[in-house]
Amino acid sequence: MHRTTRPLVIASAFGGSLLIGLLLMFWALGGVRGVTAPVAIGGPFQLTDQNGAAVTEKSLKGRPSLIFFGFTHCPDVCPTSLFEISEVLRAMGEDADRVNAYFISVDPERDNAAAMKDYLSSFDPHLKGLTGAPQAIAKVTSEYRVFAKKVPLKDGDYTMDHTALVYLMDRDGQFVAPFNLKRSPEEAAADLKRYL
């Protein structure tokens, strides 16, 4: 009997620890705190696009917006995501004129308006690159719950670790959900058109 109960004890202990782990994960993500308002994503900001024009949270109103945070020295994730966003905008045809598409720098030290303009010349012309003073960037990354951290490199240079989500905001400037780029541009474009 001792031999048959031992596997049950092990399985029960594993199941119990798994349940506790899941509860802790849900609690950390805000799912087990009673009835509370969801964490707000977005808020007031004032940045400048690659042409020197001011862009604020009011610029989001009236059109759905795709917002991606990154930096021009990013080796892979940023150019890949911006290419995928460009493909979605291309697939939208004339409706792309009715969408905001923003690339917000998390590296204001290097990404001035001229650097953003040069970098974005390789992507869809609807994409606007936004930058600003370090305090303005810190404010918008905080409001969008974006993780961004400078990581020193051995050669004395640095790179940036950052959140790599594409934020979908509705016509009222309210966060909808992360926008899925891992599908065909045509499927993503059809999804985005639902918010026009």
N, C-alpha and C positions, 0 to 999 in steps of 0.2 A: 504493500500500500504506500510505503514511503517513496518508492520509485515512481508511482503514478501521480503522486501529488506534487512532486518537485517541478515537473514541467508546467503544471498549472500555476504554481507560485511564481515561477519565472515569467510566464506569460502575463499574469496579473500585474506583476511589478512593472513589466515593460509597458503594458497598456495604461497603467496609472501614470507612469512618467511621461508617456506620450500625451495623455490628456492634459496633464499639468503644463507641459511645454506648449501645447496648442492654446490653452487658456492664457498663458503668459504672452504669447505672440499676439493674440487678439486684443489683450489689454494694452500692450505696447502700441498697437495700431489704432487704439481708440474704440475698439468694438465692445469692450466690456466695462463701460463706465456709466451705465444707466442711460437715460435718455438725455443726450446732449446734442447741441448743434454740431454739424460737421465742421471740420477745420476749414476756414475760409482760404481760398487760393486766389491771389490777385489783390489789387488795391491801387491807390494813387501812386503815380510815378511821373517823372519828367526826364526824358532822355532826348538824344539828338540822332537823327538818321544820317546815313552816309552822305547826304547832300546838305547837311547843316540845318535841316528843318526840325522844329520841336515836335516830339511825339509824346502824348500823355495817355492816361487810361481813357480819356474821352475819345481818343482816336479809335478805340476799339468799338465804339457804339455804331450800330447800324449795319454791321457786317460780321460774319463769323471770322474768327482769327485763329491762325496757327502760330504758336510762339515756341521757339526753340532757343535754349541757352547754350552758348558754346564760346569758342574763341578762334581767331584766325590762324594761330599756330598749332591747332589741333591736328594730330597726324592722321586720324582715320574716322572716328565716330562723327565728328562735325561735318566734314565734306560728304560723307556717305549720307547722313540725314538730310543735308541741304540738297543733295542731288535727288533724293527720294521725294522731298517736298516739291522740288522743281518739276519732277515727272508728274506729280499729282496736279500741279497747277497747269501744266501743259495739257493733261488729259481733260481738264475742265473747260478748255476752249475759252470762248468769250466770257464765260462765267467767272474766270479767274480774276477779272476786273472787279468782282463783287466780294472779294475775300481779302483780308489783311494777312500778310505773311511776314513775321518778324523774326530776325536772328538777333538775340540780345547777347552782347559780349559779357563774359564773366572775367575778362582780362583788360580792364580799362587802362592799365599801365602801357600796354602795347597797342591796343585796338582803338586808335583815334578814328575820326570820320574818314580820313584819306585811306587808312589801312582797310577799313570796312568796305569802302567803295571799290578798291582794287580787288579785294578778296571776292566780293559778290559778283564781280563782272563775269565770273565763270558759271553763274547759276541763273535761274529764271529772273527776268527783270522785275517781276512783282515783289520779289524778296527785298525787304528793307532791313538794313543793319543798324541796330541801335546801340549807342554807347553813351558814356557820360562820365562825370567825376566819380572817383571811387565810392564816395558816400551815396551817390545816386544809384550806383550799381548794387551796393550793399543793401540799399532799401528795397529795390525791386526783386533781388534774389531772395530776400527775407519774406517778402509778401507772397512770392510764388513758391515758397518752401523749397528753394533750389539749394542743393549742396554745392559749394564751390570752394576749392582750397588750392593754394599755390604749393607745388611740389618741386623742391630744388633738384636739379640734375647735376651729375658729376662734373660737367664742363663749366659750371658756374651759371648756366642758363636755368630756366624753370619751365615746367609745364603746369597744367591745371587739371585737377580731378573735379568732375562736375556731374550733376544730374543730366541725363541724356534723354529726357522725355520730350515729346512734342505735345504742348498743351493746346486743347481745343476749347476756345471760348465762344459763347453764343453771341447773337446780335446785341445783347444787352451788356456784353463785357463780362459775363459770368462764366466761371469754369464749368465745362461739361464733363470732360474725361480726357485721359491721355489719348492722343490720336494714333491709331495703328497704321504704321507705314509698311508692315510686313505682309503685304498683299499686293495685288496688281494695282498700278496707278489708276486704272479705270474703276476698280472697286472702291478705292479710297476716295476718288473724285465723286462717285455716285453717293457715297456716305456724306461727304462734305456738303454736297448740294442740298441735302435735306435741311441744312441750317441757314440757307440763304433767305 
